[in-house]
Amino acid sequence: MLQHPQIDPVALQIGPLAIHWYGLTYLLAFGLFMLLANARLRHPPFASVTEPPWTRRDVEDILFLGVVGVVAGGRIGYCLFYKPAYYLANPLEIFAVWQGGMSFHGGLLGVMLAMVWYARSRRRPFMQVMDFVAPCVPTGLAAGRLGNFINGELWGRVADPSLPWGMVFRGAGDLPRHPSQIYQLLLEGLLLFVLLWLYARKERARGQVSAAFLVGYGVFRFIAEFFREPDDYLGLLSLGMSMGQWLCVPMILGGAFLWWWFGQRKA
């Protein structure tokens, strides 16, 4: 079995200024979004939109609003989905983001609300905006999971000792565990990116690219949750499923329905 390398979470210390690896992975995520979104400007239908045309300024504005949405939504979602009673009793700690605690599903809702505001202010169809953004997101998710692995957090469930890549994490006991952060990096990060990018290169019915993202992420996250240690304060819920899996169920079902419905509207 392998030992987690126990990397110092501080990548660089300059006097009182500490630059954390997790912060660097966020910067990597934002940089990849800029790169991919600018390439997306050349994909149909965005390359042919003239009223108003899609430009680099749109990418910059979407990135800024997306950062606000993912941070605010991720934090609020974590408080509501995972520890509602605690934060109801300690509401001021909702703002203590430095203590950790972010939810992808809350971040997704935050980004969607930010894109609603963007679409209305720019007079663009909301689903066209979401179709533009969706293929550029998975690489950012992969960067976030890399940060989780470097920090040695959100580790996996106990693995069979014969698993060649079973890993012992600091603070998780002496038994080998699944490196579930890497599983999620590969599944809902890189694999989802490749599939969605290839799917979105051709013009689809408006909304179908966004719907495909919901289905793809939901399925891959649902699978990865079988190998990820459930939160100790929640454990497994009904039907032996984790909170992450239950939150993925409406994503998968809703995404599949929307993909079909948008296709029917085009027909």
Order of alpha helices (4+ residues) and beta strands (2+ residues): beta-beta-beta-alpha-alpha-alpha-alpha-alpha-alpha-beta-alpha-alpha-alpha-alpha
